[in-house]
Amino acid sequence: MAFRVHSPRFVITEVARDEGAGLELCRRIRAAKDVKYAYVIVLSAESSKMNYLDAMNAGADDVVPHPFDLSDILLRLRVAERLLQLKTKVHQLEGLLPICSYCKRIRDDNDQWQAVDRFVNQRSEVAFSHGVCPDCYHEHIEPQLQKISKPNPAPGS
């Protein structure tokens, strides 16, 4: 499907009388997985409420009945652009994770704080392999090793 290859932000299709190709295109676009949202405008040969509902049920975002002129389409595209920009902003905000600056635990949807690895494990198939970075090794591990390797003075000496 060309839609998957090109990932358009807007799609304008037409529903002529007795043809369902435009509505089928809407259904296929909405059924497509792992693609960016596209704003779909259907140009309709008829202006009945049933055609409008059919188009909306198929996944159209807007329906423009015939007759129309270019200014009708341009107006709808301007609205579509604003909606897509807002959708992008909402998607970015949903991607923010509140994380503690000190312990690095994450606050979940229930206002519970939990370790990053547990949070990610519950929401994905990511597996963590724990290790120690060089900075933390020098700051935390080496002092502990030095403390352990120093002989304890005998009592009373």
N, C-alpha and C positions, 0 to 999 in steps of 0.2 A: 504494500500500500504506500503510495507516494506520501501520504500524511506522515508516516513513521520516518521516512527518509528526510523530509524537509522540515518537519515540525513547525508549521506555520502558526502564527499567533492569531490570525483571523482566517475564517473560511466563509466564503459566500457561495451558497448553492441555491438551486432553483427547484421548485416543486411545480411541475406543469400538471395540467389536468390529467387525471387517470394515470399518473406516473408516480412511483414511489421511490425513485432513485435518490432524490435529494434527502428524503427522510431516512433511507437506508444508510446513506453516507453519514448522517448525524448519528445514527445508532452505532455505526462502526467506530466513529471517532470517540464517542463516549465509552465504548467497550474497550478501547485500546488501553493497554496497561503500560506503565512506565514512560508516558509521554507528557510533555507539558500541556497545560490546559490551553485550548484554542477557543476563541469566541466564535460561535457559529451563527451566521445570519442566513435566514431562508427567505428567498424571494418567492412569493406565492402568487400563482395565477388567479386564485380566488381569495376573497377577503372574508370568508365565513368564519365564525367562531370555531367551528369544528376543525377547519384546516389549521387555524392558529393553535388549538389544543393538540392536534396531532403532531405538529412541528415541535411544540414545547415538550411533549411526552417523548419524542424521539431524541431530544437533547439539544434542540436549538436554544440559543440565548435570546434571539430576537427574530421577528417575522416582519417583512416589509411586503405589503400587498401591492399588486399591480393596480393601477399604473403608478409608477414611481419615477423620480428623476434623480440625477446624480447627487443633488444636495441631500436627499433622503438618506442615501448610502453613506455619504461623507459624515453626516450628523451621527449616524449609528456607529460608524468607525471611531469617531471621537469619543463617544461614550464607552465603547469597547476598550479603547486604549486606557482610559481612566480606570475602568474596572480591573483590567489586567495589572496595572501599576499597583492598585490597592491590594490585589490578590498576592502579588509578589512581596509587598511589605508585610502582610499578615503572615505569609509563609516564613519570612525571615524572623519575625518575632516569635513564631511558634518554635523555631529552632534554637532559641536561647535557653540555656540551662543555668539556673541559679546555683552557684557553687561557692562553698565557704572559702574565704581567702586563706584561712589557717589550716584546716584539716582536709580540705579538698573534697568534702562530702557534698553530694548533690541533693537539692530539695526536689522531691517528686510532686506529682499532682495532688497528693493528699497531705502536703506540708510536712512530710516525714523526711528526715535527713538520712542518707545512706551512702555507703562507700561507692566510689565511681565504678569499680569493677562489678559490684552487685547490681547497681542501677543498669549498666549496659547489658549485663548477662540476662536480666529479666526482660529486656526489650529487643534483643537481637540474638544471633547465634555466634557472636564474637566470644572467643575464649582468650583469657588473659594468661600470659606467661610472666611471672613476677621476677624482677631482677633489681639491681641497684645501679643507678647511674654513677659515673665517675665523681661528680661533685658530692653526691650524698655519701659515697664510699669514703671520700677524704674527710668529710665533715662528721659523719656518724660512726662508721665502721672502724676506721683506723684508730680513733681515740679509744674505742672499746677494746680493740686488739692490743693496743699498747698498755692499757690498764691491766688486762689479763696476763700479758707476758712479763710484767714487772714482778719480781719476787716480792712476796709480802715480808716485811721485816718481822723477825721473831719477836714474840712478846718479851718485853723487858730489855731489849737490846738497844 
